[in-house]
């Protein structure tokens, strides 16, 4: 493992000290911008930025449409399952509905006090 000495008099060189204590020079890593190339230079124009934002917005809209379609399909499947359960077990369905209604009624009455 090595540690970089960032206070070297020559800013283009980084000295590193290895585990044995010996010093070695390493070129700047990709995470460190080179002093010769400023990191603040942005080659994109406003038109390119607008185009990139428009493309990203289009992708987001498409993702939302796909998510909505999947959700709608899942809700339709759940609705069919509930319908099948009610048709197969009408007594249980009435009891479950009465229980849910009772609990909602209790919660509503406590909220309105």
N, C-alpha and C positions, 0 to 999 in steps of 0.2 A: 504494500500500500504506500502511496506517496502523497505528499502534500505540496501544493504549489505555493511559491513565494511570490506574491503579487506586488511586492515593493522593489523589484529588481530595477536598477537604473535604466536598463534598456527595455522600453515597454513592449518590444516585439518578442522578447524572450521571457519565458517563465522558467525559473529554476525550481526543480523538485528535489526533495530530499527523500531518498528511499528508506526502507526499513533498516538498512545497514548504516545509514547516516551519510552515504555518499550523495553528492549533489549531481544532478543531471539536468540537461535542458530538454524541455518538451515544447512542441509547437502549441499554440492556442487550440483548445478543443472547439468543437462545433457549437457548444453551449456558450462560449465566450466570443463576442464579436472581436474581430481583428481590429487593431487601432487604425490600420490603413483603410478599412471599409466601414464607414459610419453606419450604425444600425438604424438611424432615423431616416435614411433615404427611402422614399416610397415611390416605386416606378409606375404605380397605377394612376390613371386619370379619373376624373369624376365620372366620365362616361363608362369606363370599365367597372368602377365601383357600383354604379347604378345597374349595369348589366348583371353583375354578380349577385347583387341584392334581389333583382327581379327573378333570376334563375332560382335562387334559394327560396324565395317566396313561392314560386311555382312548385318546387319540390315539396315544400311544407304543405301546401294546399292539397297536393296529390296524396301525401301521407295521411292527412286528415280525412280525405275521402275514403281511402282504403280502411282506415281505422273505424270510421263510421259504418261502412258496409259490413265489416266483421262484427261489430257490436250489434248492428241490426239483425244479422243472421243469428247471433247467439241469443238475443232476446226472443226472436221468433221461435228458436228451438226450445227455449225455456217455457214459452207460452204454450207450445204444443204439449210439452211434458206435463204442465199443470192441468191443461184441459183433459189429457188422458187420465191423470190421477183422479180428477173430479168425476169423470165418467165412470171409472172403475170403482171408486170408493166414495160415493156421495155422502154417506153418513160421516165419515172421517173429515171430509172436506167442510161440511157444515160445522162440525165441532171446532176445527182449526180456525175457520173464519170467525166463529163466535168468540173464541179465545183471543184472537188478535184484536177484534173489535172491543172486547172488554178491557184489554190492556191499553189500547189507544184511548179509550174513554177515560180510564183512570188518569192517564198521563195528561190528557187535555183538561180534565177538571182541576188538577193540581196546578196547571199553568195559568188558569183563569182566575184563581183565587186571589 
